[in-house]
Amino acid sequence: MSLKSIPVRAVSMLECGSCGSGAPIDEHFCPQCSRILALSRHGDYFTFFGLDQALMIDPQDLERRFRQLSRQFHPDFFYNAPSSERLASLERSSYLNDAYRVLRNLPSRIEYLLSLEGLPPITTEPSSRVQVPADLLEEVFALNEELDEIRELRKSGADPQLVRARLASAQEPIERKRDAHEQQLSQLSASWDALPADAAADRRAVLTALREQLLERNYINNLLATIAHEAKQIGD
């Protein structure tokens, strides 16, 4: 049973190991014999869920699809099935969990789309090559100066409540930057979804902008992690 509710891009075919019939790559069970299909290595997470390669996914719809597929692939249903079908249920269950983990939040969904479209993943970006984004420079300088003063206060035995207040004040502009950044990611994602498939130049430009936004997002999160680390150093 397919969960697909709307047509998606043209799909490849795979062969059913039970009856030999051809089946679309985005089907989970053979249309002819209804046996579970071996997992193809030529699909992607979006296709597996029966979705277009869109970034603004309805989380409730994704959750519904995940739960329905989880039930369909559950190994208990294939306990007495041939070994090939038991293996297929395990593989599809594992792949389903991986796909859901990636698609359920926007940043990881974007990074996955970047990999599908041939752009280098963010995780492979050497830290030595990641420069401070220009629009973050002022906040970074101000934060570093404030953290130096906070460390000096802490080491001098200042009242922990005072140190925490200073740290919270330093955190506020970075959090505002993060919130604004999340909005920008959503706007760019909506722009990607609205582009026609033949607008190659525009699609590439949006993908590049999304990648730059993810790099900046990681930098912002690193700043917040630094603040969190400083907070742990403050005594009672």
Buried (B, 14 or more C-beta within 10 A) or exposed (E): EEBBEEEBEEBEEBBBBBEEEEBBBBBBBBBEEEBBBBBBEEBBBBBBBBBBBBBEBEEEEBEEBBEEBBEBBEEEBBEEBEEEBBBBBBBBBEBBEEBBEBBBEBBBBBBBBBBEBEBEEBEEBEEEEBEEBEEBEEBBEEBEEBBEEBEEBBEEEBEEEEBBEBBEEBBEBBBEBBEEBBEBBEEBBEBBBEBEEEEEEBBEEBBEBBBEBBBBBBBBBEBBEBBEEBBEEBEE
